[in-house]
Amino acid sequence: MSEQALSEGAKAFKSGVHRTANPFDPSSEDWMCWRDGFDQAKAVAERVAGTVPAMPAVAAIAAD
């Protein structure tokens, strides 16, 4: 995994860059890492902002 591409993707999200602005070749591992960093940063921001409900407890899932 390219830690640099992962970090760049997270920074891109925080800077307001659109997800489609991924600068890497779509067939490369760096492209996937950049996308993952972007998506992870977005997920954290949504969770902190409260726009996405918290994940249910593992115990509640196991009880089903």
N, C-alpha and C positions, 0 to 999 in steps of 0.2 A: 504494500500500500504506500502510496506517495503522501507522506505527511505534509509536504509542502503544498501539494494540490488541495488536500483536505482543508488546510488552513486558509488557502487563498479563496476557496469556495465560501467558507464561513465569513471571511472578511468582505467578500463581494455582497453577501446578503446584508451584512451590517451597514454597508455603504449604499444600499439601495439599488444595486445592480440587478437587472432582470436575470432570471434563471437561464434564459436562452443565450446569455452572453458568455457562456462557458468557452474559454479560449482554446481548449485542447481539441485534438482530433477525436471525433466521436468513437472511433474504434480503439482508443487507448485506455489504459488503466487510469491515467491521470484525469481523463474526462470523467470517469465514474467516481473517482475520489473527489474531484472538484464538486460534482453534483451532490455527493453524499455530505460533504462539508456544508454546502449551501442548505440542503434539506435539514440537516441536524440543527444548524443555527436557527432556521425558521421554526422548527418544532419547539426548541427551547424558548424562543421569543413568544410563541403562541401560548405555551404552557404558563410562562411567567405572567403574561398579560391576562390570563384567565379566559382566553377565547376558545380554549380546548379544555374539556373537563379532565380532571385527573384520572389516571388509570385506576381501574378497580383493584382492590386488594387481591393478592394471589389466593388468599384463603377463600374469598367469595367465589372466585372462579372454580376452585377445586371442589366447592360444595355443590356446584351444579351438576 
